[in-house]
Amino acid sequence: MTVVRREPRLPPIETPLLEADGRTISKAWYRYLQGERGYSDNVNSGATAAATAAATAAAQAASAQAAADAANQGVADVQAGVAAGTITFAASFSPSTAFGTRLGTGSVTTNSVTVTPTGGTAPYDITVAYLSGDTGFSASNPSDTGVAALSTTFSGSITALGQDKSAVWRATITDAALDSITVTVGVAIAEIS
């Protein structure tokens, strides 16, 4: 006589891990944890989807980190190149910010800032223009050609007590060989009543 073994028909796992008392593991989960056939595939399909989603999120995070690392490396490469003398055209503002204050409302003029190129092929054409932030500022000397440096002040208007305004301006420097670079300066004015 041949005995035919039948696999029990197992329902899909749709029960919580714990029973209502919060301490007893459900029968379906107990059967899965014991390795009973049919249950592992059912539960693992959910785990596989979660693992795939986690892997996708990790890949996106890695890509964003790689982009940030590349940008930081680009800045480090320029700084190292200037220090080593392999990048020979640079510029900077001195001081690095233009700031002015006044008591009460009215026009305010900032301290003078100077953009000075180094390297490249002199003389330089320098233009200073608004980039971002509050509008309503003007530069006293927005451009000059054939110069070694450019000094300028910025003016703006305070229209209310306690008001402050700030903006970023960008200088574009082009040398005689028509190579160009840009540097930025912060501009701010405030009422100090």
Summary of the structure (lengths in Angstrom):
residues: 193
radius of gyration: 33.8
end to end distance: 106.4
largest distance: 109.4
contacts: 494
relative contact order: 0.14
helix: 27%
strand: 38%
